[in-house]
Amino acid sequence: MNPDFIIGGVLVVVGVIAIFSRRVFVRVIYKGLRFFYGQPTADDSIRGRPLVRIALVGAFMVVAGSVMLVTAFIGLS
């Protein structure tokens, strides 16, 4: 099996999970930043619209994974 199928599938799945569970991702990122760097840094880095950013990254992952799957499929035929 071509590794592009596996990588593309994983990208699509993780992207869809990121889109549908944005709030959970923000909480996990905030807790990690607070644990490693302290509360002031965590508060400064989560300022703004992190939910929109995570949705955009998830959408990019879905598109990139889909392109990998299509190119891998075309490469097989």
C-alpha positions as CSV (number, residue, x, y, z in Angstrom):
1,M,0.0,0.0,0.0
2,N,1.2,3.4,-0.9
3,P,2.2,5.5,2.2
4,D,0.4,8.5,0.6
5,F,-2.9,6.8,1.2
6,I,-2.2,6.4,4.9
7,I,-0.8,10.0,5.3
8,G,-3.7,11.5,3.3
9,G,-6.3,9.5,5.3
10,V,-4.8,10.6,8.6
11,L,-4.7,14.2,7.5
12,V,-8.3,14.1,6.5
13,V,-9.4,12.4,9.7
14,V,-7.4,14.8,12.0
15,G,-8.7,17.8,10.0
16,V,-12.3,16.7,10.4
17,I,-11.8,16.1,14.1
18,A,-10.2,19.6,14.5
19,I,-13.1,21.2,12.7
20,F,-15.8,19.5,14.8
21,S,-14.0,19.8,18.2
22,R,-12.5,23.2,18.1
23,R,-13.2,24.1,21.7
24,V,-11.6,21.0,23.0
25,F,-8.4,21.8,21.0
26,V,-8.3,25.3,22.4
27,R,-8.6,24.0,26.0
28,V,-5.9,21.4,25.5
29,I,-3.6,24.0,23.9
30,Y,-4.3,26.5,26.7
31,K,-3.6,24.0,29.4
32,G,-0.4,22.9,27.8
33,L,0.8,26.4,27.4
34,R,-0.1,27.2,31.0
35,F,1.7,24.1,32.2
36,F,4.9,24.8,30.3
37,Y,5.1,28.6,30.1
38,G,2.8,30.0,32.8
39,Q,-0.6,31.7,32.8
40,P,0.4,35.2,31.4
41,T,2.0,33.6,28.3
42,A,-1.0,31.2,27.8
43,D,-3.4,34.1,28.1
44,D,-1.5,36.2,25.6
45,S,-1.2,33.4,23.1
46,I,-4.9,32.4,23.2
47,R,-6.0,36.0,22.7
48,G,-8.0,36.7,19.6
49,R,-10.0,34.2,17.6
50,P,-8.4,30.8,18.1
51,L,-11.6,28.9,17.2
52,V,-11.5,30.3,13.7
53,R,-7.8,29.6,13.4
54,I,-8.3,26.0,14.4
55,A,-11.1,25.6,11.9
56,L,-8.9,27.0,9.1
57,V,-6.1,24.7,10.0
58,G,-8.5,21.8,10.0
59,A,-9.9,22.8,6.6
60,F,-6.4,23.0,5.2
61,M,-5.6,19.6,6.6
62,V,-8.7,18.1,4.9
63,V,-7.8,19.7,1.6
64,A,-4.1,18.7,1.8
65,G,-5.1,15.1,2.7
66,S,-7.6,15.0,-0.1
67,V,-5.0,16.1,-2.6
68,M,-2.6,13.4,-1.4
69,L,-5.3,10.8,-1.7
70,V,-6.2,11.8,-5.2
71,T,-2.6,12.0,-6.4
72,A,-1.9,8.6,-4.9
73,F,-4.9,7.2,-6.6
74,I,-4.0,8.7,-9.9
75,G,-0.4,7.4,-9.5
76,L,-1.8,3.8,-9.1
77,S,-3.7,3.9,-12.4
